[in-house]
Amino acid sequence: MADNILNSGGAPEGGPQIGLQKIYMKDASFEAPASPSIFRGEWKPKVTVNLATRNADVGNDGMEVVLELSVEAKQDDSVAYLVEVQQAGIFLMKGFGEEDRQRVLSSFCPTQLYPYAREAVSDLVSKGGFPQLQLQPVNFDAMLAATEAERSAQEAAGPDAESSAPA
C-alpha cells in the first residue's frame, strides 16, 4: 500500500517520491490567564504568531514533521490568551538528494500541515470564549527563500563580520 501512495503523484518509478501517511495533533494548549476580566471592554488585541518546524526520521523512509504554531493575543498589557499547537505528519520520502530533502521538509511538508494547525488554533480560541481567529495563509517557500538568502548573506560577509561588530 505504501508504494501505491508514494507513487500516486505521477512521478516516474525511479524519481523522487513523497507520500503523506498520517496527520495528527501531537500537542495543544490554550491559556487565558486574564479571564474573565479580559472580556470587559473593547476587544482590540495585539496578536503575535510564531512558527517553527522540526523533523525526525521514523525509519523505513518515513519522516515525522512537526509544525509548531504559537499565537499570543494581548489586550493592553494583559495576555488575553496563548495558544500552542504542534501539528504533525508522517511523510514517506524516497529518492531525494539531501538538499532537496531538506527543502521538502522545510517547505512542502509544513505547507500540508498548516491548514490543520490553523483550524486547531481557531477552534481553541473560539472555545475559550474569544472572537474566532482566522490566521492568514503562510508561504513556506518564501520563508525558506528568505532564510536561505539570509544565510548566504552571512556566509558572504565572512566569519569576521560577527566578530567585528561593536559590542
N, C-alpha and C positions, 0 to 999 in steps of 0.2 A: 504494500500500500504506500509506503514512504516513497518508493521510486515513482509511482504514479503522480503523487503530489509534487515531488521535486521536479518532474519533467512536464508539469502541466502548463508552464509558462511558454511553451513552444520553443524552448532552447534546444539546440542540437544535443544529442546524447553525450558528446564529448565536451561540450561547452559548460560554462558556469551555470549552476542551478541553485535555486533557493526556494524554500517552501516554508510556510508558516504552519507549524504543527499545533500550537496551543497558545491561547491568550488568557491571562489570569491576573487578578489583583493580588499582588504579593503583600502589600501593607497599605493601610489607610488610617488617617486620624483626622479628627475635627476638634478644635478647641474654640470656645467662645468665652474667654476669661472675664469679659466686662459685661456679660449678660446678667440680669435683664436690663440694667440701666442704659446699656448701649442702644436699646430700642427707642429711647425717648429722643425727641428732636429730629432735625432734618438729616437724612441719610446721604452724605457726600463723602464716601470713603476714599482713601488713597490706597490703591491696590498694587502690590508688588508680586511679580511672578518670577520664580526661579526654576530653571530646567537643568537636569543633568542626566547622563546616561552611564550605564556600566554594563559590562557583559562578562560572561563566564562560559567556558567550554563545558558542556554536559556530556561529551562523548558521542561516538557514532555520528560524526559530522554535525552535531547539534550545538547550538549556541543559545544560552539564555541571555536575553537583552532586557534590561530593566530601565524604564523611563521614570525618573523621579521628578515629580511636579509639586512645587510648594507655592502656595498662594497665601499672602497675608494682607488683610484689609485693616487699615487703621482709620479711626474716626477721631480727629484731633490728635491727642497723644495716647489714646487708648487703643489697644488691639481689639478690634471687633471680633475677628476670627482668624484662625490659622488652619489651613487645610494642607495635608501632606498625603500624596498618593504615590505609590510605587506600582506602576502598571508594567506587567512583564509578558514576555512571549518567548516561545521556543521556536527557533528558526533552524531548519536544516540547510546547510550550505555545502556545496560541492564544486570543485573546480576553480576556485578563486585564488589568485595570487594574493600575497599578504597586503599589498597596497589597496587592491580592490576590495578585499575582505574588510579592511578597516573602514573604507568608505561606505560599504553596505551597512556595517554595524553602527556607524555614526550618523547615517542619513536615512537610508531606506527603512531600516527596522524601526527607529523611533517614529518615522512618519506613519507607519502602520499602527503603532501603539497609541499615538497621541489622541485620536478621537475617543478612545475608550477612557483614557485618563481625564480628558476634558469633560466627558459626560459624568464621570465619578465625582469630580470637583463640583460641578453644577448641582448634582443631586445632594451632596453633603451640605453645601451652602444653603440650599432651599430647605432641607430638613432641619437645619439649625435655626430656621426662622428668619433668614435674611432674604432679600430680593435675589432672584436667580442670577447667577453669574455666567455669562457666556464669554469664555475665553476666545481670543482671536486665533485663527489658524497660524501655524508656525511653519516657516520654510526651513527645514533642517538642511537642505542643500546649501542655502545661502549662509546659514550659521557655520557649516563646515567650511565653506569657501572663505569666510571671514577669519576663522580660526587658522586655516592654512596660510592665508595672506599675512596674518599677524606673526605666525611662526617664521615665515620666510623673511619678513622684515627684521625680526630679531636675529636670525641667523646671518643676514646680510650685514647687520650692524656689528657683528662680531662679539667675542666674549668681553672685549674691553669696554663696550658700551654700557654694561651694567656697572662695572667697577669704577668707571669714570664719572658716574652721576654724582652730584653733590649730595652729601649726607644730611 
